[in-house]
Amino acid sequence: MISGDILIISNCYIPTGISFLELLRILENFKFSKLVILGDFIDFPRRPTRQFIDSLEKDSHKFFNRILRLGCREIVYVVGDRDGVLLEWSEAYSRLFSTRRHMVKLCAYHVESIHGRKLVFSHGHVQINIAIPESLNPEYSDEQVLIEAARRARRKEEIAGLRSILPRDAWWFIGHTNLLYIDEKYRIVHVGYLAEIAKIGGCGPISEIIKPSEESRGVVMIDNDYIHIIKLENFKISKKVKLI
């Protein structure tokens, strides 16, 4: 079992990409005090039926109660493009994910501070989709395009100054790219995905969809001053970077 302070997951696409039960079996391999969900956790249909909502409420309550019994004390849910509608459904949201036993913090982005270093968590779909077309290069692999798009998006955020959620020296954790990668120079952490790869549509504007790689199925763990990349294929730490 891998232990840490904060476990970060993204791109689960429940229930089409993975079930709550399958996700729980994955998370039982970790011990953590805080869970940060970084968008596209739920794959909401355009017109959710009453059956869909009722099933989601029942299954999500079981899932989050089990997560708390594993030792997690706090759950933060940053929405993405597939589940952004939750921010508009404040009344429905409180029924879907929070009970007297647990409260899930729902937000568009989340900010943490570890030993004076700011960490900003956002799905990143708005910024990345804008930057992808201008990052295309025939000499780049799909992964390189996404890395460059994230870098461009970060530079634009920094130029925005006070209007930006991203301070210049902060670490930025994003989920939209489906990559599992730490870009140390630019302090960008791509947190991968957990859905079955065949169920993921990819990221980018409709005309430039980039599919994920099997290599990026995994999670990110923060423990003390270190960021860990953990791949699902073996549940071992494949990369470790110090928060500086």
Stockholm file with secondary structure:
# STOCKHOLM 1.0

chainA/1-244         MISGDILIISNCYIPTGISFLELLRILENFKFSKLVILGDFIDFPRRPTRQFIDSLEKDSHKFFNRILRLGCREIVYVVGDRDGVLLEWSEAYSRLFSTRRHMVKLCAYHVESIHGRKLVFSHGHVQINIAIPESLNPEYSDEQVLIEAARRARRKEEIAGLRSILPRDAWWFIGHTNLLYIDEKYRIVHVGYLAEIAKIGGCGPISEIIKPSEESRGVVMIDNDYIHIIKLENFKISKKVKLI
#=GR chainA/1-244 SS CEECSEEEECCCCBTTSCCHHHHHHHHTTEECSEEEEESCCBCCCSSCCHHHHHHHHHHHHHHHHHHHHTTCCEEEEECCSSSGGGGTCHHHHHHHHCCSSCCEEEESCEEEEETTEEEEECCCHHHHHHHHHHHCCTTSCHHHHHHHHHHHHHHHHHHTGGGCSCCTTCEEEECTTCCEEEETTTTEEEECBCSCGGGCCCBSCGGGCBCCCGGGBEEEEEETTEEEEEETTTTEEEEEEECC
#=GC SS_cons         CEECSEEEECCCCBTTSCCHHHHHHHHTTEECSEEEEESCCBCCCSSCCHHHHHHHHHHHHHHHHHHHHTTCCEEEEECCSSSGGGGTCHHHHHHHHCCSSCCEEEESCEEEEETTEEEEECCCHHHHHHHHHHHCCTTSCHHHHHHHHHHHHHHHHHHTGGGCSCCTTCEEEECTTCCEEEETTTTEEEECBCSCGGGCCCBSCGGGCBCCCGGGBEEEEEETTEEEEEETTTTEEEEEEECC
//
